[in-house]
């Protein structure tokens, strides 16, 4: 190579993809999932839920300031993070289950990147026209007034969608009506504006420009999904034994019997990632099944059986090539791998439900004060000090009574009150200093350690909880 010649580029420029509009069963299913998922995302922060006068009335709220997660009638405290961990485990197992049964079905139908990209493409189609019109506009080198108007209109709508997306996200972390008013009146915290700006920009870029590049290069799932799949996984594929040779292939021109594929490119033109499914399974394929709708439509027009492109399993290829019927869908779905994932998913879900139903609305923790471990009073009695944290998970204030058992001679004193009960505000963890005193002549005073048990009782309904601890005496 001459020193004056530039080095060849190692990167090919991206060719924008303009998917063609298609109608069919899978496209309608994608529209339904898009409407439902976007509806849930945008509407959920505005649903109200009455929890009492002192608690937030937003149905779903991640209250980071007070360290609470509210989900309708369920309230998750910081020490109950295992519920969130369990839900994440269930989400992972669910993803494994669907991938082992139907390939990248999550990517093709419910992934946020897919959903918002579909929405952005829909807006693009409404403003600039279908595939051919958008291609002509893209290839038009001159920026005339029409092209400028269409581009600006499209980008403005995309920005509004991105703004609504970022705005809806921050509404999950604060009271939605209050935060909206603060955002509009410029009284919201800078973090809220920063979050909205970042999510608006990323939604605008990912859904409008990056699109399939996120699925191909940024997302790690295509590279690990093979571990969840086997020869019985149903994926979108092309029945080449039925479609080949194609209408314009060399074999067809040489006189070989022509297959069902007429090489119309309909499956390629509707693909949102721009691949040709007839080339076999590819990392880029998100299993959206739009190519099935496009091919079935062409087959119906030329009088050929549907299913040239369809959901199929590798294990059925030998059967179908020999003219036999494939196995039923349920035999592909109900197999040891999917049954294992379903069992694990169910066990985690049942465990979370069990933990949810047995948890109490009243809890306590006991922390002995170790410096000093005990104090000898003027009358010879021994006193131990404890920090008792009382949790009132109810929506109203409650009166909690404390007691201690283990030795009949032990008596309890609460700091700041002469009584054995304290008021605990609603939905609050209340810290109470507690003294346990043993008379000088009793056994606990001379023993090194005595096992004791603290009890707390909700005086309004009789709910009780306990924690074990130890009483330290002179024998230390």
HUHU-V995281 format. One record per residue. N is the residue number from 1. RES is the residue in one letter. PHI is phi in degrees with one decimal (* if undefined). OMEGA is omega in radians with two decimals (NA if undefined). Layout:
n=N res=RES phi=PHI omega=OMEGA
n=N res=RES phi=PHI omega=OMEGA
This chain:
n=1 res=X phi=* omega=3.12
n=2 res=X phi=-68.3 omega=3.13
n=3 res=X phi=-66.4 omega=-3.12
n=4 res=X phi=-84.0 omega=-3.13
n=5 res=X phi=-79.8 omega=3.12
n=6 res=X phi=-68.9 omega=3.12
n=7 res=X phi=-67.3 omega=-3.13
n=8 res=X phi=-65.8 omega=3.13
n=9 res=X phi=-73.0 omega=3.11
n=10 res=X phi=-89.3 omega=-3.08
n=11 res=X phi=-124.3 omega=3.09
n=12 res=X phi=-90.0 omega=3.11
n=13 res=X phi=-65.6 omega=-3.13
n=14 res=X phi=-71.3 omega=3.04
n=15 res=X phi=-96.8 omega=-3.13
n=16 res=X phi=-58.2 omega=-3.14
n=17 res=X phi=-107.2 omega=3.14
n=18 res=X phi=-121.0 omega=-3.09
n=19 res=X phi=-63.3 omega=3.12
n=20 res=X phi=-82.4 omega=3.11
n=21 res=X phi=-64.6 omega=3.14
n=22 res=X phi=-141.3 omega=3.07
n=23 res=X phi=-125.0 omega=-3.12
n=24 res=X phi=158.7 omega=-3.05
n=25 res=X phi=-63.5 omega=-3.10
n=26 res=X phi=-71.6 omega=3.08
n=27 res=X phi=-64.6 omega=3.10
n=28 res=X phi=-64.8 omega=3.10
n=29 res=X phi=-63.1 omega=3.10
n=30 res=X phi=-65.0 omega=3.09
n=31 res=X phi=-63.6 omega=-3.14
n=32 res=X phi=-64.0 omega=-3.14
n=33 res=X phi=-64.1 omega=3.10
n=34 res=X phi=-60.2 omega=-3.12
n=35 res=X phi=-64.4 omega=-3.10
n=36 res=X phi=-68.7 omega=-3.10
n=37 res=X phi=-66.7 omega=3.10
n=38 res=X phi=-67.0 omega=3.09
n=39 res=X phi=-61.7 omega=3.11
n=40 res=X phi=-61.5 omega=-3.08
n=41 res=X phi=-64.9 omega=-3.05
n=42 res=X phi=-80.5 omega=-3.01
n=43 res=X phi=-91.8 omega=-3.00
n=44 res=X phi=-52.0 omega=-3.11
n=45 res=X phi=-62.8 omega=-3.08
n=46 res=X phi=-96.0 omega=3.11
n=47 res=X phi=-76.7 omega=-3.13
n=48 res=X phi=-97.8 omega=3.13
n=49 res=X phi=-148.2 omega=-3.06
n=50 res=X phi=-77.5 omega=3.10
n=51 res=X phi=-112.7 omega=-3.09
n=52 res=X phi=120.6 omega=-3.03
n=53 res=X phi=-68.9 omega=-3.05
n=54 res=X phi=-104.8 omega=-3.10
n=55 res=X phi=-120.1 omega=3.14
n=56 res=X phi=-64.4 omega=-3.09
n=57 res=X phi=-103.5 omega=3.07
n=58 res=X phi=-88.9 omega=-3.02
n=59 res=X phi=-61.4 omega=3.14
n=60 res=X phi=-122.8 omega=-3.05
n=61 res=X phi=-146.9 omega=2.99
n=62 res=X phi=-99.5 omega=-3.06
n=63 res=X phi=-86.2 omega=-3.08
n=64 res=X phi=-69.3 omega=-3.12
n=65 res=X phi=-62.5 omega=3.14
n=66 res=X phi=-101.0 omega=3.08
n=67 res=X phi=55.6 omega=3.11
n=68 res=X phi=-137.3 omega=3.01
n=69 res=X phi=-126.1 omega=-3.12
n=70 res=X phi=-103.0 omega=3.07
n=71 res=X phi=-135.9 omega=-3.07
n=72 res=X phi=52.9 omega=-3.09
n=73 res=X phi=-86.3 omega=-3.10
n=74 res=X phi=-100.2 omega=3.07
n=75 res=X phi=-125.0 omega=-3.11
n=76 res=X phi=-105.3 omega=3.10
n=77 res=X phi=-93.1 omega=-3.11
n=78 res=X phi=-56.6 omega=-3.11
n=79 res=X phi=-75.7 omega=3.10
n=80 res=X phi=-107.3 omega=-3.12
n=81 res=X phi=-62.5 omega=3.12
n=82 res=X phi=-61.0 omega=3.04
n=83 res=X phi=-65.1 omega=3.12
n=84 res=X phi=-65.5 omega=3.10
n=85 res=X phi=-60.6 omega=3.11
n=86 res=X phi=-63.4 omega=3.11
n=87 res=X phi=-64.9 omega=3.10
n=88 res=X phi=-65.9 omega=3.08
n=89 res=X phi=-63.5 omega=3.11
n=90 res=X phi=-63.3 omega=3.11
n=91 res=X phi=-62.7 omega=3.11
n=92 res=X phi=-64.4 omega=3.13
n=93 res=X phi=-65.5 omega=3.08
n=94 res=X phi=-63.6 omega=3.09
n=95 res=X phi=-65.1 omega=3.08
n=96 res=X phi=-61.8 omega=-3.11
n=97 res=X phi=-62.9 omega=-3.11
n=98 res=X phi=-66.3 omega=3.12
n=99 res=X phi=-67.8 omega=3.14
n=100 res=X phi=-67.0 omega=-3.13
n=101 res=X phi=-89.5 omega=-2.98
n=102 res=X phi=-132.9 omega=3.08
n=103 res=X phi=67.7 omega=-3.07
n=104 res=X phi=-84.4 omega=-3.11
n=105 res=X phi=-66.1 omega=3.07
n=106 res=X phi=-61.9 omega=-3.12
n=107 res=X phi=-63.4 omega=-3.05
n=108 res=X phi=-78.7 omega=-3.00
n=109 res=X phi=-125.1 omega=-2.95
n=110 res=X phi=-123.4 omega=3.11
n=111 res=X phi=-62.3 omega=3.13
n=112 res=X phi=-54.5 omega=3.11
n=113 res=X phi=-61.9 omega=3.12
n=114 res=X phi=-67.9 omega=-3.09
n=115 res=X phi=-63.5 omega=-3.11
n=116 res=X phi=-71.5 omega=3.06
n=117 res=X phi=-63.9 omega=3.07
n=118 res=X phi=-58.3 omega=3.13
n=119 res=X phi=-65.4 omega=3.14
n=120 res=X phi=-66.9 omega=3.10
n=121 res=X phi=-65.8 omega=3.08
n=122 res=X phi=-60.6 omega=3.09
n=123 res=X phi=-62.0 omega=3.13
n=124 res=X phi=-60.6 omega=3.14
n=125 res=X phi=-68.8 omega=3.12
n=126 res=X phi=-62.8 omega=-3.03
n=127 res=X phi=-88.1 omega=-3.00
n=128 res=X phi=-103.4 omega=-3.13
n=129 res=X phi=103.3 omega=-3.11
n=130 res=X phi=-76.4 omega=-2.92
n=131 res=X phi=-55.9 omega=-3.07
n=132 res=X phi=-62.5 omega=3.13
n=133 res=X phi=-66.2 omega=3.14
n=134 res=X phi=-69.8 omega=3.07
n=135 res=X phi=-63.1 omega=3.13
n=136 res=X phi=-62.5 omega=3.14
n=137 res=X phi=-66.3 omega=3.14
n=138 res=X phi=-66.7 omega=-3.09
n=139 res=X phi=-81.1 omega=3.12
n=140 res=X phi=-74.6 omega=-3.08
n=141 res=X phi=-74.7 omega=-3.08
n=142 res=X phi=-82.9 omega=3.09
n=143 res=X phi=-90.4 omega=3.09
n=144 res=X phi=-85.0 omega=-3.06
n=145 res=X phi=-63.3 omega=-3.11
n=146 res=X phi=-65.1 omega=3.14
n=147 res=X phi=-64.1 omega=3.11
n=148 res=X phi=-62.3 omega=-3.13
n=149 res=X phi=-64.3 omega=-3.13
n=150 res=X phi=-65.6 omega=-3.14
n=151 res=X phi=-63.6 omega=-3.10
n=152 res=X phi=-64.2 omega=3.12
n=153 res=X phi=-61.2 omega=3.13
n=154 res=X phi=-62.6 omega=-3.11
n=155 res=X phi=-65.4 omega=3.11
n=156 res=X phi=-64.0 omega=3.12
n=157 res=X phi=-64.8 omega=3.08
n=158 res=X phi=-59.9 omega=3.12
n=159 res=X phi=-63.2 omega=3.11
n=160 res=X phi=-64.7 omega=3.08
n=161 res=X phi=-64.8 omega=3.10
n=162 res=X phi=-62.1 omega=3.11
n=163 res=X phi=-65.2 omega=3.09
n=164 res=X phi=-64.6 omega=3.13
n=165 res=X phi=-67.2 omega=3.11
n=166 res=X phi=-65.0 omega=3.11
n=167 res=X phi=-64.6 omega=3.13
n=168 res=X phi=-63.6 omega=-3.12
n=169 res=X phi=-65.4 omega=-3.10
n=170 res=X phi=-69.2 omega=3.11
n=171 res=X phi=-66.9 omega=3.09
n=172 res=X phi=-75.2 omega=-3.05
n=173 res=X phi=-110.0 omega=3.10
n=174 res=X phi=-156.6 omega=3.12
n=175 res=X phi=-59.7 omega=-2.96
n=176 res=X phi=-59.9 omega=-3.13
n=177 res=X phi=-60.6 omega=-3.14
n=178 res=X phi=-65.9 omega=-3.13
n=179 res=X phi=-66.2 omega=3.11
n=180 res=X phi=-61.6 omega=3.11
n=181 res=X phi=-62.3 omega=3.14
n=182 res=X phi=-67.1 omega=3.11
n=183 res=X phi=-64.4 omega=-3.11
n=184 res=X phi=-68.6 omega=-3.11
n=185 res=X phi=-88.3 omega=3.11
n=186 res=X phi=63.0 omega=3.12
n=187 res=X phi=-109.4 omega=-3.12
n=188 res=X phi=-75.6 omega=3.12
n=189 res=X phi=-67.3 omega=3.12
n=190 res=X phi=-54.8 omega=3.12
n=191 res=X phi=-61.5 omega=3.14
n=192 res=X phi=-64.4 omega=3.13
n=193 res=X phi=-65.3 omega=3.13
n=194 res=X phi=-64.4 omega=3.13
n=195 res=X phi=-62.8 omega=3.12
n=196 res=X phi=-61.3 omega=-3.12
n=197 res=X phi=-64.7 omega=-3.13
n=198 res=X phi=-64.5 omega=-3.12
n=199 res=X phi=-68.5 omega=3.06
n=200 res=X phi=-63.1 omega=-3.13
n=201 res=X phi=-65.2 omega=-3.12
n=202 res=X phi=-68.5 omega=3.09
n=203 res=X phi=-63.5 omega=3.13
n=204 res=X phi=-60.3 omega=-3.09
n=205 res=X phi=-75.6 omega=-3.09
n=206 res=X phi=-65.1 omega=-3.09
n=207 res=X phi=-79.9 omega=-3.07
n=208 res=X phi=-93.4 omega=-3.00
n=209 res=X phi=-121.7 omega=-3.09
n=210 res=X phi=-71.9 omega=3.06
n=211 res=X phi=46.2 omega=-3.04
n=212 res=X phi=-66.6 omega=3.12
n=213 res=X phi=-65.4 omega=3.08
n=214 res=X phi=-64.3 omega=-3.12
n=215 res=X phi=-66.9 omega=-3.04
n=216 res=X phi=-83.5 omega=-2.97
n=217 res=X phi=-109.0 omega=-3.02
n=218 res=X phi=-86.6 omega=-3.06
n=219 res=X phi=-79.5 omega=-3.14
n=220 res=X phi=-81.6 omega=-3.00
n=221 res=X phi=-61.7 omega=3.13
n=222 res=X phi=-58.2 omega=-3.06
n=223 res=X phi=-86.8 omega=3.14
n=224 res=X phi=-117.9 omega=-3.07
n=225 res=X phi=-66.7 omega=-3.10
n=226 res=X phi=-61.2 omega=3.13
n=227 res=X phi=-68.8 omega=-3.13
n=228 res=X phi=-96.2 omega=-3.01
n=229 res=X phi=-113.9 omega=3.04
n=230 res=X phi=-145.0 omega=-3.04
n=231 res=X phi=-70.9 omega=3.11
n=232 res=X phi=-100.4 omega=3.11
n=233 res=X phi=-71.8 omega=3.12
n=234 res=X phi=-83.8 omega=3.12
n=235 res=X phi=-132.4 omega=3.10
n=236 res=X phi=-74.1 omega=-3.12
n=237 res=X phi=-147.6 omega=-3.08
n=238 res=X phi=-113.6 omega=3.11
n=239 res=X phi=-82.7 omega=-3.06
n=240 res=X phi=-67.4 omega=3.12
n=241 res=X phi=-67.1 omega=3.07
n=242 res=X phi=-101.3 omega=-3.04
n=243 res=X phi=-88.1 omega=-3.07
n=244 res=X phi=-94.4 omega=-0.13
n=245 res=X phi=-74.0 omega=-3.11
n=246 res=X phi=-73.8 omega=-3.01
n=247 res=X phi=-58.9 omega=-3.04
n=248 res=X phi=-105.7 omega=-3.13
n=249 res=X phi=-78.1 omega=3.13
n=250 res=X phi=-63.7 omega=3.13
n=251 res=X phi=-64.3 omega=3.12
n=252 res=X phi=-67.7 omega=3.12
n=253 res=X phi=-67.8 omega=3.12
n=254 res=X phi=-80.7 omega=3.07
n=255 res=X phi=107.2 omega=3.11
n=256 res=X phi=-67.6 omega=3.11
n=257 res=X phi=-58.0 omega=-3.08
n=258 res=X phi=-76.1 omega=3.07
n=259 res=X phi=-79.9 omega=-3.10
n=260 res=X phi=-75.0 omega=-3.11
n=261 res=X phi=-74.5 omega=-3.14
n=262 res=X phi=-98.9 omega=3.08
n=263 res=X phi=57.4 omega=-3.11
n=264 res=X phi=-81.2 omega=3.13
n=265 res=X phi=67.8 omega=-3.14
n=266 res=X phi=-63.2 omega=-3.13
n=267 res=X phi=-65.9 omega=3.14
n=268 res=X phi=-75.6 omega=-3.05
n=269 res=X phi=-67.8 omega=-3.13
n=270 res=X phi=-95.6 omega=-3.04
n=271 res=X phi=-71.8 omega=-3.12
n=272 res=X phi=-72.5 omega=3.09
n=273 res=X phi=-109.9 omega=2.98
n=274 res=X phi=74.3 omega=3.13
n=275 res=X phi=-103.1 omega=3.06
n=276 res=X phi=-108.0 omega=-3.07
n=277 res=X phi=-63.9 omega=3.14
n=278 res=X phi=-70.2 omega=3.10
n=279 res=X phi=-83.0 omega=3.13
n=280 res=X phi=99.9 omega=-3.13
n=281 res=X phi=-65.4 omega=-3.10
n=282 res=X phi=-135.2 omega=-3.13
n=283 res=X phi=-58.6 omega=-3.06
n=284 res=X phi=-71.7 omega=-3.04
n=285 res=X phi=-65.2 omega=3.13
n=286 res=X phi=-101.6 omega=3.07
n=287 res=X phi=58.1 omega=3.13
n=288 res=X phi=-80.3 omega=3.05
n=289 res=X phi=69.8 omega=3.07
n=290 res=X phi=-65.3 omega=3.10
n=291 res=X phi=-66.4 omega=3.08
n=292 res=X phi=-65.7 omega=3.12
n=293 res=X phi=-60.2 omega=-3.11
n=294 res=X phi=-65.2 omega=-3.11
n=295 res=X phi=-68.4 omega=3.12
n=296 res=X phi=-61.0 omega=3.11
n=297 res=X phi=-65.1 omega=3.11
n=298 res=X phi=-67.9 omega=3.13
n=299 res=X phi=-60.3 omega=3.12
n=300 res=X phi=-65.1 omega=-3.11
n=301 res=X phi=-72.3 omega=-3.11
n=302 res=X phi=-98.3 omega=3.06
n=303 res=X phi=76.6 omega=3.11
n=304 res=X phi=-106.7 omega=3.11
n=305 res=X phi=-63.9 omega=3.07
n=306 res=X phi=-71.1 omega=3.05
n=307 res=X phi=97.4 omega=3.06
n=308 res=X phi=-60.4 omega=2.95
n=309 res=X phi=-113.5 omega=-3.01
n=310 res=X phi=-161.3 omega=2.94
n=311 res=X phi=-71.9 omega=-3.11
n=312 res=X phi=-152.9 omega=3.13
n=313 res=X phi=-115.6 omega=-3.14
n=314 res=X phi=-61.9 omega=-3.11
n=315 res=X phi=-68.0 omega=3.14
n=316 res=X phi=-87.9 omega=-3.05
n=317 res=X phi=-61.5 omega=-3.13
n=318 res=X phi=-62.8 omega=3.13
n=319 res=X phi=-62.6 omega=-3.08
n=320 res=X phi=-69.9 omega=3.10
n=321 res=X phi=-63.4 omega=3.12
n=322 res=X phi=-86.6 omega=3.11
n=323 res=X phi=89.2 omega=3.13
n=324 res=X phi=-86.7 omega=3.13
n=325 res=X phi=-77.4 omega=3.11
n=326 res=X phi=-71.2 omega=3.07
n=327 res=X phi=-66.7 omega=-3.14
n=328 res=X phi=-68.2 omega=-3.13
n=329 res=X phi=-58.9 omega=-3.09
n=330 res=X phi=-66.1 omega=3.09
n=331 res=X phi=-69.2 omega=3.07
n=332 res=X phi=-75.4 omega=-3.07
n=333 res=X phi=-77.3 omega=-3.11
n=334 res=X phi=-91.4 omega=3.11
n=335 res=X phi=-140.3 omega=-3.00
n=336 res=X phi=-52.7 omega=-3.09
n=337 res=X phi=-63.6 omega=-3.11
n=338 res=X phi=-70.2 omega=3.09
n=339 res=X phi=-64.9 omega=3.10
n=340 res=X phi=-63.7 omega=3.12
n=341 res=X phi=-61.2 omega=3.13
n=342 res=X phi=-63.7 omega=3.14
n=343 res=X phi=-65.1 omega=3.12
n=344 res=X phi=-63.6 omega=3.12
n=345 res=X phi=-60.0 omega=-3.13
n=346 res=X phi=-67.0 omega=3.14
n=347 res=X phi=-63.1 omega=3.11
n=348 res=X phi=-64.2 omega=3.12
n=349 res=X phi=-62.3 omega=3.12
n=350 res=X phi=-65.6 omega=3.09
n=351 res=X phi=-62.3 omega=3.11
n=352 res=X phi=-66.2 omega=3.11
n=353 res=X phi=-63.2 omega=3.13
n=354 res=X phi=-61.7 omega=3.12
n=355 res=X phi=-63.5 omega=-3.14
n=356 res=X phi=-69.3 omega=-3.07
n=357 res=X phi=-77.6 omega=-3.10
n=358 res=X phi=-92.4 omega=-3.12
n=359 res=X phi=-71.0 omega=-3.07
n=360 res=X phi=-99.5 omega=3.07
n=361 res=X phi=-84.8 omega=3.12
n=362 res=X phi=-133.1 omega=-3.13
n=363 res=X phi=-141.5 omega=3.09
n=364 res=X phi=-150.0 omega=2.96
n=365 res=X phi=-129.3 omega=-3.09
n=366 res=X phi=-124.4 omega=3.14
n=367 res=X phi=-123.6 omega=3.10
n=368 res=X phi=-64.8 omega=3.06
n=369 res=X phi=-82.4 omega=-3.00
n=370 res=X phi=-94.1 omega=-3.10
n=371 res=X phi=-131.6 omega=0.02
n=372 res=X phi=-86.6 omega=-3.14
n=373 res=X phi=-71.5 omega=3.05
n=374 res=X phi=-155.0 omega=3.13
n=375 res=X phi=-128.1 omega=3.06
n=376 res=X phi=-91.1 omega=-3.10
n=377 res=X phi=-79.9 omega=-3.10
n=378 res=X phi=-63.3 omega=3.12
n=379 res=X phi=-89.6 omega=3.12
n=380 res=X phi=90.5 omega=3.11
n=381 res=X phi=-72.9 omega=-3.13
n=382 res=X phi=-109.8 omega=-3.14
n=383 res=X phi=-123.4 omega=2.99
n=384 res=X phi=-108.6 omega=-3.11
n=385 res=X phi=-115.6 omega=-3.12
n=386 res=X phi=-136.8 omega=2.95
n=387 res=X phi=-100.1 omega=-3.11
n=388 res=X phi=-109.3 omega=3.11
n=389 res=X phi=-101.6 omega=-3.10
n=390 res=X phi=-104.1 omega=3.13
n=391 res=X phi=-110.4 omega=3.07
n=392 res=X phi=-105.2 omega=-3.10
n=393 res=X phi=-90.4 omega=-3.14
n=394 res=X phi=-83.9 omega=-3.13
n=395 res=X phi=-85.9 omega=3.10
n=396 res=X phi=-140.3 omega=-3.13
n=397 res=X phi=-66.5 omega=3.14
n=398 res=X phi=-131.9 omega=3.04
n=399 res=X phi=-98.6 omega=-3.10
n=400 res=X phi=-109.4 omega=3.09
n=401 res=X phi=-105.0 omega=-3.12
n=402 res=X phi=-109.1 omega=3.08
n=403 res=X phi=-149.3 omega=-3.14
n=404 res=X phi=-135.9 omega=3.11
n=405 res=X phi=-129.0 omega=-3.12
n=406 res=X phi=143.4 omega=3.05
n=407 res=X phi=-139.8 omega=-3.11
n=408 res=X phi=-60.7 omega=-3.06
n=409 res=X phi=-81.6 omega=-3.12
n=410 res=X phi=-71.8 omega=3.06
n=411 res=X phi=-129.1 omega=-3.03
n=412 res=X phi=-113.6 omega=3.07
n=413 res=X phi=-130.8 omega=3.11
n=414 res=X phi=-103.2 omega=-3.14
n=415 res=X phi=-66.6 omega=3.07
n=416 res=X phi=90.0 omega=-3.14
n=417 res=X phi=-153.7 omega=3.09
n=418 res=X phi=-82.0 omega=-3.07
n=419 res=X phi=-96.0 omega=3.13
n=420 res=X phi=-99.6 omega=3.12
n=421 res=X phi=-134.8 omega=-3.14
n=422 res=X phi=-137.1 omega=3.04
n=423 res=X phi=-80.0 omega=3.12
n=424 res=X phi=-116.8 omega=-3.11
n=425 res=X phi=-61.9 omega=-3.12
n=426 res=X phi=-62.8 omega=3.03
n=427 res=X phi=52.0 omega=-3.04
n=428 res=X phi=-139.3 omega=2.95
n=429 res=X phi=-99.0 omega=-3.00
n=430 res=X phi=-107.9 omega=-3.12
n=431 res=X phi=-96.1 omega=-3.12
n=432 res=X phi=-124.5 omega=3.05
n=433 res=X phi=-81.2 omega=-3.06
n=434 res=X phi=-125.4 omega=3.07
n=435 res=X phi=-112.7 omega=3.04
n=436 res=X phi=-115.8 omega=-3.02
n=437 res=X phi=-117.8 omega=3.07
n=438 res=X phi=-117.6 omega=3.10
n=439 res=X phi=-58.3 omega=-3.05
n=440 res=X phi=-62.4 omega=-3.05
n=441 res=X phi=-88.3 omega=-3.07
n=442 res=X phi=-84.3 omega=-3.13
n=443 res=X phi=-62.2 omega=-3.10
n=444 res=X phi=-60.1 omega=-3.12
n=445 res=X phi=-66.8 omega=-3.10
n=446 res=X phi=-94.7 omega=-3.12
n=447 res=X phi=-78.4 omega=3.11
n=448 res=X phi=-66.6 omega=-3.13
n=449 res=X phi=-141.3 omega=3.05
n=450 res=X phi=-131.2 omega=3.12
n=451 res=X phi=-71.8 omega=3.10
n=452 res=X phi=-132.9 omega=3.13
n=453 res=X phi=-134.0 omega=3.07
n=454 res=X phi=-91.6 omega=3.07
n=455 res=X phi=-118.6 omega=2.99
n=456 res=X phi=-125.2 omega=-3.10
n=457 res=X phi=-128.3 omega=3.02
n=458 res=X phi=-80.9 omega=-3.04
n=459 res=X phi=-69.9 omega=-3.12
n=460 res=X phi=-82.9 omega=-3.11
n=461 res=X phi=-136.5 omega=3.09
n=462 res=X phi=83.4 omega=3.08
n=463 res=X phi=-61.2 omega=-3.10
n=464 res=X phi=-133.2 omega=3.04
n=465 res=X phi=-149.2 omega=-3.12
n=466 res=X phi=-143.9 omega=3.01
n=467 res=X phi=-143.0 omega=3.12
n=468 res=X phi=-88.5 omega=3.10
n=469 res=X phi=-153.6 omega=3.13
n=470 res=X phi=-132.8 omega=3.05
n=471 res=X phi=-110.0 omega=-3.09
n=472 res=X phi=-97.2 omega=3.12
n=473 res=X phi=-118.8 omega=-3.05
n=474 res=X phi=-72.7 omega=-3.13
n=475 res=X phi=-71.5 omega=-3.13
n=476 res=X phi=-65.0 omega=NA
